[in-house]
Amino acid sequence: REVAGTADIVGGLPRVTEIFEARVPKEPAILAQITGKVELQADRKRGKMVLHVIPDNGDPVEHLVPQGKHLLVHTGDLVQAGDTLTEGPRDPNNILDINGEEELYTYLISEVQNVYRAQGVPVSDKHIEVILSRMLSKVQVEKAGDTDLLPLDIIERYKFRNANKEIDGSLLIKESGDTDFMVGDLVPKADIKEANAVADAEGKTGAKTSRPKKATGKPLLLGITKAALQSESFLSGASFQETTKVLTEASLRGAVDTLNGLKENVLLGHLVPAGTGFDAYDTMKVEHLAEPPAIEEDEEANMMQDAIEKAEALGAQRGGPTVQVETPPSSVEVTKA
């Protein structure tokens, strides 16, 4: 029975690999782009079935269904955005584009868990979530706005957020007036306010500003292999696959590895940034060794008495004769307990 269970798990692992590598499934299902009512029309010229989803407000969206595809909906049915219109597995990239990241997380976790639950193997969701967080850690810039990002560039999600956060407290100079600012500069609001106040006091023209445009982008779903190769650390990527390619690209762009991860530090024989290896502990210095707390005589006597009482409660007996030595040493008094 154990051998059969192991064989079944191995047989289901290709599905897990397909999910984590973000592969497009064969003959994926067609998903509804919007919420609305279904209307079917046959297009004999193109040899396809045309499926229109008509929303309550707005223009209908056309979906082309190849001949031979089994439809799961009929004319007049109400569908939600992301619902399957035809048979077949759902493409994770389509789910991300239509429903967003939360729905994609739920779908992928459910699909992975189905493989293991079928054989009674419990797996905590947190392990799957760690992998998915790396698969969805990249963002492709669509419009750079007034940031320093480049269109179509693929960057880490936190860098994208930081780029937009940097321009939140700044304004874009449209006309410099009699100030020292240059047209097109991003200047903090406090500096502009101060410069305009000085210009007004001197009877000069202040600068005219506008709100800067933030960058827009879309999240990307990368397979675990591609996500590992596109790591910020070129040493980490080179230790995984395509070593020559990764090192060549890193040398061409003059990359610098800050050694923030585990793999690159292991590769160089450094202390890994985990546990006491974090900077907060690594840079910690001992300034003063505290003295052990002094125990008062009364407290020590009470502790001794408590220990004796507990020992007697457990059935212990007091010892034999006690010898007490006094001054002078020749005087010895023997007492019976």
C-alpha positions as CSV (number, residue, x, y, z in Angstrom):
1,R,0.0,0.0,0.0
2,E,2.9,2.4,0.8
3,V,4.5,1.7,-2.6
4,A,1.2,2.3,-4.4
5,G,0.7,5.6,-2.5
6,T,4.2,6.7,-3.4
7,A,3.7,5.9,-7.1
8,D,0.4,7.8,-7.1
9,I,2.1,10.9,-5.6
10,V,4.9,10.7,-8.2
11,G,2.2,10.4,-10.9
12,G,0.6,13.6,-9.6
13,L,3.9,15.6,-9.4
14,P,3.9,16.5,-13.1
15,R,0.8,18.6,-12.4
16,V,2.6,20.3,-9.5
17,T,5.6,20.9,-11.8
18,E,3.3,22.4,-14.4
19,I,1.8,24.8,-11.9
20,F,5.1,26.0,-10.4
21,E,6.7,26.4,-13.8
22,A,3.7,28.5,-14.9
23,R,3.3,26.5,-18.1
24,V,0.5,27.3,-20.5
25,P,-1.8,24.1,-20.5
26,K,-2.7,22.3,-23.7
27,E,-6.0,23.5,-25.0
28,P,-6.8,25.9,-22.1
29,A,-10.3,26.9,-21.3
30,I,-11.7,30.2,-22.6
31,L,-12.4,32.6,-19.7
32,A,-15.0,35.3,-19.6
33,Q,-13.3,38.7,-19.8
34,I,-16.1,40.6,-18.1
35,T,-19.4,40.0,-16.3
36,G,-22.5,39.9,-18.4
37,K,-25.0,37.8,-20.3
38,V,-23.9,35.3,-23.0
39,E,-25.0,35.5,-26.6
40,L,-23.9,32.8,-29.1
41,Q,-23.4,33.4,-32.9
42,A,-22.0,31.0,-35.5
43,D,-19.3,32.5,-37.8
44,R,-19.2,30.1,-40.8
45,K,-16.6,32.1,-42.6
46,R,-14.0,31.7,-39.9
47,G,-15.2,28.3,-38.9
48,K,-15.6,29.4,-35.3
49,M,-18.3,30.1,-32.8
50,V,-18.5,33.7,-31.7
51,L,-19.5,34.2,-28.1
52,H,-20.5,37.7,-26.9
53,V,-20.6,38.7,-23.3
54,I,-22.9,41.7,-23.0
55,P,-22.5,43.7,-19.8
56,D,-25.2,45.9,-18.2
57,N,-23.3,49.0,-19.1
58,G,-20.6,49.2,-21.8
59,D,-19.7,47.4,-25.0
60,P,-20.0,43.6,-25.4
61,V,-16.7,41.6,-25.5
62,E,-16.2,39.0,-28.2
63,H,-14.8,35.6,-27.5
64,L,-13.8,33.2,-30.4
65,V,-14.5,29.6,-29.7
66,P,-12.9,27.0,-32.1
67,Q,-15.1,24.4,-33.7
68,G,-15.2,21.2,-31.7
69,K,-14.8,23.0,-28.3
70,H,-17.5,22.0,-25.9
71,L,-19.3,25.0,-24.5
72,L,-20.3,25.2,-20.9
73,V,-22.7,28.1,-21.3
74,H,-25.8,28.9,-23.4
75,T,-27.4,32.0,-24.7
76,G,-28.9,34.0,-21.9
77,D,-26.6,32.7,-19.2
78,L,-25.1,35.2,-16.7
79,V,-21.4,34.8,-16.3
80,Q,-18.9,36.4,-14.0
81,A,-15.5,37.7,-15.1
82,G,-13.1,34.7,-15.0
83,D,-15.7,32.0,-15.4
84,T,-14.8,29.2,-17.8
85,L,-16.8,29.3,-21.0
86,T,-15.4,26.1,-22.5
87,E,-14.0,22.8,-21.2
88,G,-10.3,22.6,-20.4
89,P,-7.8,23.7,-17.7
90,R,-7.6,27.3,-16.8
91,D,-4.5,29.3,-17.8
92,P,-3.0,31.0,-14.7
93,N,-1.9,34.0,-16.8
94,N,-5.4,34.6,-17.9
95,I,-6.6,34.4,-14.3
96,L,-4.0,37.0,-13.3
97,D,-5.0,39.4,-16.1
98,I,-8.8,39.0,-15.5
99,N,-9.2,38.5,-11.7
100,G,-6.0,39.6,-10.2
101,E,-3.4,38.2,-7.8
102,E,-5.8,37.2,-5.0
103,E,-7.8,34.9,-7.2
104,L,-4.6,33.5,-8.7
105,Y,-3.2,32.7,-5.3
106,T,-6.4,30.9,-4.3
107,Y,-6.5,28.9,-7.6
108,L,-2.9,27.8,-7.5
109,I,-2.9,26.8,-3.8
110,S,-6.1,24.8,-4.5
111,E,-4.6,23.0,-7.5
112,V,-1.4,22.0,-5.6
113,Q,-3.4,20.9,-2.6
114,N,-5.7,18.7,-4.7
115,V,-2.7,16.6,-5.8
116,Y,-1.6,15.9,-2.3
117,R,-5.0,15.6,-0.6
118,A,-5.9,12.9,-3.1
119,Q,-3.3,10.7,-1.5
120,G,-3.9,11.9,2.1
121,V,-0.7,13.9,2.3
122,P,-1.1,17.0,4.4
123,V,0.8,20.1,3.2
124,S,0.5,23.5,4.9
125,D,-0.5,26.4,2.7
126,K,2.3,28.5,4.0
127,H,4.9,26.4,2.1
128,I,3.0,26.9,-1.2
129,E,2.6,30.6,-0.5
130,V,6.3,31.1,-0.1
131,I,6.9,29.7,-3.6
132,L,4.1,31.7,-5.1
133,S,5.4,34.9,-3.5
134,R,8.6,34.5,-5.5
135,M,6.7,33.6,-8.7
136,L,4.8,36.9,-8.4
137,S,7.6,39.1,-7.2
138,K,8.2,40.9,-10.5
139,V,6.4,43.8,-12.2
140,Q,6.6,44.9,-15.8
141,V,6.6,48.7,-16.2
142,E,3.9,49.8,-18.7
143,K,4.2,53.6,-18.2
144,A,7.1,55.2,-16.4
145,G,5.4,58.4,-15.6
146,D,7.7,60.9,-13.9
147,T,9.8,58.2,-12.2
148,D,13.3,57.0,-13.2
149,L,11.9,53.6,-14.4
150,L,12.0,52.5,-18.0
151,P,8.9,51.2,-20.0
152,L,8.7,47.4,-20.4
153,D,11.4,47.0,-17.8
154,I,11.0,44.0,-15.4
155,I,11.8,44.9,-11.8
156,E,11.2,43.7,-8.3
157,R,7.8,44.7,-6.8
158,Y,9.3,46.6,-3.9
159,K,11.4,48.7,-6.2
160,F,8.3,49.6,-8.2
161,R,6.5,50.7,-5.0
162,N,9.5,52.6,-3.8
163,A,9.8,54.5,-7.1
164,N,6.2,55.7,-6.8
165,K,6.6,56.4,-3.1
166,E,9.6,58.7,-3.8
167,I,7.5,61.1,-5.9
168,D,4.6,61.3,-3.5
169,G,6.1,64.1,-1.5
170,S,7.4,66.0,-4.5
171,L,6.0,68.3,-7.3
172,L,7.0,68.7,-10.9
173,I,8.3,72.1,-11.9
174,K,6.4,73.4,-14.9
175,E,7.6,77.0,-14.8
176,S,10.6,78.0,-12.7
177,G,9.7,81.7,-12.5
178,D,12.3,83.7,-10.6
179,T,13.4,80.7,-8.5
180,D,16.5,78.5,-8.9
181,F,14.5,75.4,-9.9
182,M,14.8,73.9,-13.4
183,V,11.8,73.0,-15.5
184,G,11.1,69.3,-15.2
185,D,12.7,68.8,-11.8
186,L,11.1,66.9,-9.0
187,V,11.3,69.0,-5.9
188,P,10.0,68.3,-2.4
189,K,6.9,70.3,-1.5
190,A,8.5,72.0,1.5
191,D,11.4,73.4,-0.7
192,I,8.9,74.7,-3.3
193,K,6.8,76.4,-0.6
194,E,9.8,78.0,1.0
195,A,11.2,79.2,-2.4
196,N,7.9,80.7,-3.5
197,A,7.5,82.4,-0.1
198,V,10.9,84.1,-0.5
199,A,10.0,85.1,-4.1
200,D,6.7,86.6,-3.0
201,A,8.4,88.6,-0.3
202,E,10.8,90.0,-2.8
203,G,8.0,90.8,-5.3
204,K,9.2,88.1,-7.8
205,T,7.4,85.3,-9.6
206,G,7.2,82.0,-7.9
207,A,7.5,78.6,-9.5
208,K,4.4,76.8,-11.0
209,T,4.1,73.1,-10.3
210,S,2.0,70.1,-11.1
211,R,1.5,66.7,-9.5
212,P,3.9,64.1,-10.9
213,K,2.6,61.1,-12.7
214,K,3.2,57.7,-11.1
215,A,4.4,54.7,-12.9
216,T,2.0,52.0,-13.9
217,G,2.8,48.3,-14.3
218,K,1.3,44.8,-14.3
219,P,2.4,41.9,-12.2
220,L,4.1,39.0,-13.9
221,L,3.8,35.3,-13.2
222,L,7.1,33.6,-13.6
223,G,8.0,29.9,-13.3
224,I,10.3,29.0,-10.4
225,T,13.2,28.3,-12.8
226,K,12.9,31.7,-14.5
227,A,12.3,33.5,-11.2
228,A,15.5,32.0,-9.8
229,L,17.5,33.0,-12.8
230,Q,16.1,36.6,-12.6
231,S,17.2,37.0,-9.0
232,E,18.7,40.3,-8.0
233,S,21.9,38.5,-7.0
234,F,23.8,37.3,-10.1
235,L,25.8,34.9,-7.9
236,S,22.6,33.2,-6.8
237,G,21.4,32.9,-10.4
238,A,24.7,31.6,-11.6
239,S,24.8,28.9,-8.9
240,F,21.4,27.6,-10.2
241,Q,21.4,27.3,-14.0
242,E,22.9,28.9,-17.2
243,T,26.0,30.0,-15.3
244,T,27.8,31.4,-18.3
245,K,24.8,33.4,-19.5
246,V,24.1,34.8,-16.1
247,L,27.7,35.9,-15.5
248,T,28.1,37.3,-19.0
249,E,25.0,39.5,-18.7
250,A,26.1,40.6,-15.2
251,S,29.5,41.7,-16.5
252,L,28.0,43.6,-19.4
253,R,25.8,45.7,-17.2
254,G,28.4,46.0,-14.4
255,A,26.2,44.4,-11.8
256,V,27.1,44.5,-8.1
257,D,26.1,41.8,-5.8
258,T,25.3,43.1,-2.3
259,L,25.2,39.6,-0.8
260,N,21.8,39.9,0.9
261,G,20.6,36.4,0.3
262,L,21.5,32.9,1.5
263,K,22.9,31.3,-1.6
264,E,25.4,33.9,-2.5
265,N,26.8,33.9,1.1
266,V,27.0,30.1,1.2
267,L,28.8,30.3,-2.2
268,L,31.5,32.6,-0.7
269,G,31.7,30.9,2.6
270,H,30.2,33.8,4.6
271,L,27.9,33.7,7.5
272,V,24.4,33.5,6.1
273,P,21.9,36.3,7.0
274,A,19.7,34.1,9.1
275,G,19.1,34.0,12.9
276,T,22.1,35.5,14.6
277,G,23.6,36.1,11.2
278,F,21.4,39.2,10.7
279,D,23.1,42.5,10.7
280,A,21.4,43.6,14.0
281,Y,23.2,40.7,15.8
282,D,26.3,40.6,13.7
283,T,27.2,44.2,14.5
284,M,26.2,43.9,18.2
285,K,29.0,44.7,20.7
286,V,29.1,44.0,24.4
287,E,29.5,47.2,26.3
288,H,29.1,46.1,29.9
289,L,28.9,42.7,31.7
290,A,26.3,43.0,34.4
291,E,27.1,41.6,37.8
292,P,25.0,38.7,39.0
293,P,22.3,39.8,41.4
294,A,23.4,39.5,45.1
295,I,21.3,37.2,47.3
296,E,20.5,38.6,50.7
297,E,21.1,36.4,53.8
298,D,17.4,36.4,54.7
299,E,16.4,35.4,51.2
300,E,19.0,32.6,51.2
301,A,17.8,31.3,54.5
302,N,14.2,31.3,53.3
303,M,15.2,29.4,50.2
304,M,17.0,26.8,52.3
305,Q,14.0,26.4,54.6
306,D,11.7,26.0,51.6
307,A,14.0,23.3,50.2
308,I,14.0,21.4,53.6
309,E,10.2,21.5,53.9
310,K,9.8,20.3,50.3
311,A,12.3,17.4,50.9
312,E,10.5,16.4,54.1
313,A,7.1,16.5,52.3
314,L,8.6,14.0,49.9
315,G,9.6,11.6,52.7
316,A,13.1,12.7,53.3
317,Q,14.5,12.4,56.8
318,R,16.9,14.7,58.6
319,G,20.5,13.6,58.9
320,G,22.4,12.3,61.9
321,P,24.2,14.3,64.5
322,T,25.2,17.8,63.6
323,V,28.7,19.0,64.6
324,Q,28.9,22.7,65.4
325,V,32.4,24.2,65.7
326,E,32.8,27.3,67.8
327,T,35.8,29.5,68.9
328,P,38.2,28.3,70.3
329,P,38.5,25.2,68.0
330,S,39.1,22.9,71.0
331,S,35.6,23.4,72.2
332,V,33.3,21.0,70.4
333,E,29.6,20.7,71.1
334,V,27.6,17.7,69.8
335,T,23.9,18.1,69.6
336,K,21.3,15.5,68.5
337,A,18.8,16.6,65.9
